[in-house]
Amino acid sequence: MRVAIVSHRPSATNLALAACGWKGLPVELMSPREALLTLGPGDVALARLDVCAELDGVEDGLWALERLADGGVHVLNRPAALLSAHDKLLTARILRRAALPHPRTILVERHRDPPGLDFPAVLKPRFGSWGRDVLLCRDRRELERSLMALSARPWFRHTGALAQELIRPLGYDLRLVVAGGRVVGAAKRIAAPGEWRTNAALGASVVGTSPPPVASKLALAAAAASGLDLLGVDLLPTGPGGFCVIELNAAVDFRPVYSLPGRDGFADAMAALGGACLAERTETEAAAAVPS
């Protein structure tokens, strides 16, 4: 059996996950095309495709993942689940159907009048990451001015933007890493001085944390609703003991600081994925052995 992480780049996270191995087997890094040419029935592919740098969709390769799955490769983070997490409009629908707390989300399209919103509101790319082009609009005038600025962005012309109600910033969020139905890592991301967004790319400081049970329960429910096997779940605090799911990250990058106390987050992630994969295979084989 061969095991591969399918991605377009050897990120620090991908390298750290691969270094842990898979139930005693080596883990290779492959592009989607390389995986399609190399992997066969019974092999395992952990898909780690991200959003495009242009913020207008998902990196090339979903088609290859579909063909791998059709060819008998066990694909973790299947294409439909990847898309549902990267497309924040689909994310909002999935979380709403699962009755999980998430900001009210409205699609804003290029040639339509701005929707009626409660202010303050947040304007963001439909396929976004790294805090890029995420804008705070305190009133209708700021919304119209922001939409005018975004009208020059190719991604806005292609996919539109999302407007969301603002969850009152409390200066931090929690990112929980979920693998195989287990929380294997967590960190608190503290916004930089004068910044309301908590992205590390925008200067937020990241410190390890032991998530409260309510946060873990919410992250696990969001992961189950998404269908993803390995993801990051970003939670915003809403007051004493309360959290809201703000985003799902299907190609989550994390560092050793995310490891739970006394643990190795990367090793725990690969072990959890291996255990979940084995359980799923056993269940499938048992079902196939039952006489019809």
Sequence and secondary structure as in RCSB ss.txt:
>XXXX:A:sequence
MRVAIVSHRPSATNLALAACGWKGLPVELMSPREALLTLGPGDVALARLDVCAELDGVEDGLWALERLADGGVHV
LNRPAALLSAHDKLLTARILRRAALPHPRTILVERHRDPPGLDFPAVLKPRFGSWGRDVLLCRDRRELERSLMAL
SARPWFRHTGALAQELIRPLGYDLRLVVAGGRVVGAAKRIAAPGEWRTNAALGASVVGTSPPPVASKLALAAAAA
SGLDLLGVDLLPTGPGGFCVIELNAAVDFRPVYSLPGRDGFADAMAALGGACLAERTETEAAAAVPS
>XXXX:A:secstr
  EEEE SS  HHHHHHHHT BTTB EEEE HHHHHHH  TT EEEE   B TTSSSB TTHHHHHHHHHTT EE
ES HHHHHHHHSHHHHHHHHHHTT     EEEE TTS      SSEEEEESS  TTTT EEE SHHHHHHHHHHH
TT HHHHHH EEEEE     SEEEEEEEETTEEEEEEEEE  TT     GGGT EEEE    HHHHHHHHHHHHH
HT SEEEEEEEEEETTEEEEEEEETT    GGGB TTS HHHHHHHHHHHHHHHHHHHHHHHHHS  
